[in-house]
Amino acid sequence: MIKINLVKVISTEVDDLKRRLIKVLRMGKADIQTPIEASQFGYDSNCPKDFIAVYATTEENGKNVIIGYINKNSLAKVGESRIYSTNEKGNIEKMYLLLTNDGYMEIGGDTNWAVKYTEMKREFDKLKTDFNNHITEYNLHTHSGGILSMGLTGPPSAPSTNINTSDMSQAKNDKLKTIG
């Protein structure tokens, strides 16, 4: 017969087989168990101490599992998904990823904007080319009469040779991709 209990997390560790073992207090101070954690494929998280876990026995003696946790940091609205991390005590949220129910994604907040690098680079390159073309045109431009006919004294200034060689390739994050 399978039994399910709510238990208090004492500590966690990863064993030699790369399984997460969750030390829990089950039915009183003398009932300390160390089941393995079952989780979704590809998802790796480590629950802080004092969270409440869902502990299930199995029909195989000694093969008990933690099948989930009671979330005390729930904020997602209906239709949303949220992943978050906390400090080691579990009482301070450190980072989150929120997929909102209106089609947005927040990474750690909503006060700034991510950019689409490809479009930004295309516009930056157009601006740089336009600037460089105007510098070339300016350098070829002359006034009749020279500097003295304008009432100015001193040697004429050398034409500007400030060609823009800016490069924004370091702004690209190869690990983050999005759709257009």
Contacts in CASP RR format, 6 or more apart in sequence:
PFRMAT RR
TARGET T0000
AUTHOR 0000-0000-0000
METHOD contacts of the structure
MODEL  1
MIKINLVKVISTEVDDLKRRLIKVLRMGKADIQTPIEASQFGYDSNCPKD
FIAVYATTEENGKNVIIGYINKNSLAKVGESRIYSTNEKGNIEKMYLLLT
NDGYMEIGGDTNWAVKYTEMKREFDKLKTDFNNHITEYNLHTHSGGILSM
GLTGPPSAPSTNINTSDMSQAKNDKLKTIG
1 57 0 8 1.000
1 59 0 8 1.000
2 56 0 8 1.000
2 57 0 8 1.000
2 58 0 8 1.000
2 59 0 8 1.000
3 56 0 8 1.000
3 57 0 8 1.000
4 54 0 8 1.000
4 55 0 8 1.000
4 56 0 8 1.000
4 57 0 8 1.000
4 67 0 8 1.000
5 26 0 8 1.000
5 27 0 8 1.000
5 54 0 8 1.000
5 55 0 8 1.000
5 56 0 8 1.000
6 52 0 8 1.000
6 53 0 8 1.000
6 54 0 8 1.000
6 55 0 8 1.000
6 70 0 8 1.000
7 24 0 8 1.000
7 25 0 8 1.000
7 26 0 8 1.000
7 33 0 8 1.000
7 52 0 8 1.000
7 53 0 8 1.000
7 54 0 8 1.000
7 55 0 8 1.000
7 66 0 8 1.000
8 24 0 8 1.000
8 25 0 8 1.000
8 50 0 8 1.000
8 51 0 8 1.000
8 52 0 8 1.000
8 53 0 8 1.000
9 22 0 8 1.000
9 23 0 8 1.000
9 24 0 8 1.000
9 47 0 8 1.000
9 48 0 8 1.000
9 49 0 8 1.000
9 50 0 8 1.000
9 51 0 8 1.000
9 52 0 8 1.000
9 53 0 8 1.000
9 69 0 8 1.000
10 23 0 8 1.000
10 24 0 8 1.000
10 25 0 8 1.000
10 32 0 8 1.000
10 49 0 8 1.000
11 22 0 8 1.000
11 23 0 8 1.000
11 49 0 8 1.000
12 20 0 8 1.000
12 21 0 8 1.000
12 22 0 8 1.000
12 23 0 8 1.000
12 37 0 8 1.000
12 46 0 8 1.000
12 47 0 8 1.000
13 20 0 8 1.000
13 21 0 8 1.000
13 23 0 8 1.000
14 20 0 8 1.000
14 21 0 8 1.000
15 21 0 8 1.000
19 36 0 8 1.000
19 37 0 8 1.000
20 36 0 8 1.000
20 37 0 8 1.000
20 39 0 8 1.000
20 46 0 8 1.000
21 34 0 8 1.000
21 35 0 8 1.000
21 36 0 8 1.000
21 37 0 8 1.000
22 34 0 8 1.000
22 35 0 8 1.000
22 36 0 8 1.000
22 37 0 8 1.000
22 47 0 8 1.000
22 53 0 8 1.000
22 66 0 8 1.000
23 32 0 8 1.000
23 33 0 8 1.000
23 34 0 8 1.000
24 32 0 8 1.000
24 33 0 8 1.000
24 34 0 8 1.000
24 35 0 8 1.000
24 53 0 8 1.000
24 55 0 8 1.000
24 66 0 8 1.000
25 31 0 8 1.000
25 32 0 8 1.000
26 32 0 8 1.000
26 33 0 8 1.000
26 55 0 8 1.000
33 55 0 8 1.000
33 64 0 8 1.000
35 55 0 8 1.000
35 64 0 8 1.000
35 65 0 8 1.000
35 66 0 8 1.000
36 63 0 8 1.000
36 65 0 8 1.000
36 66 0 8 1.000
37 65 0 8 1.000
37 66 0 8 1.000
37 68 0 8 1.000
38 65 0 8 1.000
38 66 0 8 1.000
38 67 0 8 1.000
38 68 0 8 1.000
39 45 0 8 1.000
39 68 0 8 1.000
45 85 0 8 1.000
47 53 0 8 1.000
47 69 0 8 1.000
48 86 0 8 1.000
48 87 0 8 1.000
48 88 0 8 1.000
48 89 0 8 1.000
48 90 0 8 1.000
49 88 0 8 1.000
49 89 0 8 1.000
49 90 0 8 1.000
50 89 0 8 1.000
50 90 0 8 1.000
51 69 0 8 1.000
51 70 0 8 1.000
51 72 0 8 1.000
51 90 0 8 1.000
52 69 0 8 1.000
52 70 0 8 1.000
52 72 0 8 1.000
53 66 0 8 1.000
53 68 0 8 1.000
53 69 0 8 1.000
53 70 0 8 1.000
54 66 0 8 1.000
54 67 0 8 1.000
54 68 0 8 1.000
54 69 0 8 1.000
54 70 0 8 1.000
55 64 0 8 1.000
55 65 0 8 1.000
55 66 0 8 1.000
55 67 0 8 1.000
56 64 0 8 1.000
56 65 0 8 1.000
56 66 0 8 1.000
56 67 0 8 1.000
57 64 0 8 1.000
58 64 0 8 1.000
58 65 0 8 1.000
73 84 0 8 1.000
73 86 0 8 1.000
73 93 0 8 1.000
75 82 0 8 1.000
76 82 0 8 1.000
76 98 0 8 1.000
77 100 0 8 1.000
77 101 0 8 1.000
78 101 0 8 1.000
79 101 0 8 1.000
80 98 0 8 1.000
80 99 0 8 1.000
80 100 0 8 1.000
80 101 0 8 1.000
81 98 0 8 1.000
81 99 0 8 1.000
82 96 0 8 1.000
82 97 0 8 1.000
82 98 0 8 1.000
82 99 0 8 1.000
83 96 0 8 1.000
83 97 0 8 1.000
84 93 0 8 1.000
84 94 0 8 1.000
84 95 0 8 1.000
84 96 0 8 1.000
84 97 0 8 1.000
85 93 0 8 1.000
85 94 0 8 1.000
85 95 0 8 1.000
85 96 0 8 1.000
86 92 0 8 1.000
86 93 0 8 1.000
86 94 0 8 1.000
87 94 0 8 1.000
95 108 0 8 1.000
96 106 0 8 1.000
96 107 0 8 1.000
96 108 0 8 1.000
96 109 0 8 1.000
97 105 0 8 1.000
97 106 0 8 1.000
97 107 0 8 1.000
97 108 0 8 1.000
98 105 0 8 1.000
98 106 0 8 1.000
98 108 0 8 1.000
98 109 0 8 1.000
99 105 0 8 1.000
100 106 0 8 1.000
107 114 0 8 1.000
114 176 0 8 1.000
114 178 0 8 1.000
116 178 0 8 1.000
116 180 0 8 1.000
117 171 0 8 1.000
117 172 0 8 1.000
117 173 0 8 1.000
120 168 0 8 1.000
120 171 0 8 1.000
121 168 0 8 1.000
121 169 0 8 1.000
121 172 0 8 1.000
124 166 0 8 1.000
124 168 0 8 1.000
128 164 0 8 1.000
128 166 0 8 1.000
131 164 0 8 1.000
132 163 0 8 1.000
132 164 0 8 1.000
135 160 0 8 1.000
135 161 0 8 1.000
135 162 0 8 1.000
135 163 0 8 1.000
135 164 0 8 1.000
138 159 0 8 1.000
138 160 0 8 1.000
139 159 0 8 1.000
139 160 0 8 1.000
139 161 0 8 1.000
143 149 0 8 1.000
143 150 0 8 1.000
146 156 0 8 1.000
147 154 0 8 1.000
147 156 0 8 1.000
END
